């Protein structure tokens, strides 16, 4: 291996092959105290129809153009890197290599090369995540969902997840927080319409309506993550840049309109040296009485 894959522990690194493996070694080879195989593995040929997907596969979206390109390569060169599977009854469950399997089916292969291993449920999820991270990056929501499974279903602390995948614990925590985004923002992340930085900026604003408004502004105005963060800071009342001022102005405008809708009257906001004042317009004594009742919450006329 030309470069050691960052994030794989000594035991884990021996579980996923990172290069071509010749079909001439014993699949029952023992593992030493450091997790290393004392002999290389046997590559067997398995019909694609006998392979079932890994239930812990975190990747949900597969780009069809990329699969077609991989299938074209497989037709010419074959599958250079074997799949990793585990035997379940008379069938096999895929652990690593779903893109290769899908492309092999497109290419019309009758059999695919695979290494047969034995894994517990924890390892199936762990290896599926690592295989995707190392070879074909998950989108950030798929990644967050996978981390959440490791944390919640297998009681794996964030620090341990970070050690497994070669990232800082703060990075893992930040990715997990993105699962708290409103559904439309999560979908925008999945589709690549916004970046992680945009997601974090949206999350920094607690109000859901403001989050929806921010997402709309990001998409319509093609803001960078920095611009989105500046706007979010303005939403929270922080002073500073023009964009923060714009956010504060839009907040005042929205609140003024909301108050006018509640009172059923025209409300005008005017800025003053120390803040501002609100002017409520009315056109009759009866309308003034109704507005006063609304403000005071009185049921009976004054």
Secondary structure, DSSP 8 states (H G I E B T S, - for coil): --S--TT--HHHHTTS--S---S-S-TT--B-TTS-BSS---EEEE-GGGEE--TT-------HHHHHHHHHHHHHH--SS-EEEEEETTEEEEEE-HHHHHHHHHHT-S-EEEEE----HHHHHHHHHHHHHHHS---HHHHHHHHHHHHHHS---HHHHHHHHT--HHHHHHHHHGGGS-HHHHHHHHTTSS-HHHHHHHHT---HHHHHHHHHHHHHHT--HHHHHHHHHHHTT---SHHHHHHHHHHHHHHHHHHHHHHTS-EEEEEETTEEEEEE--SSHHHHHHHHHHHHT-SS--
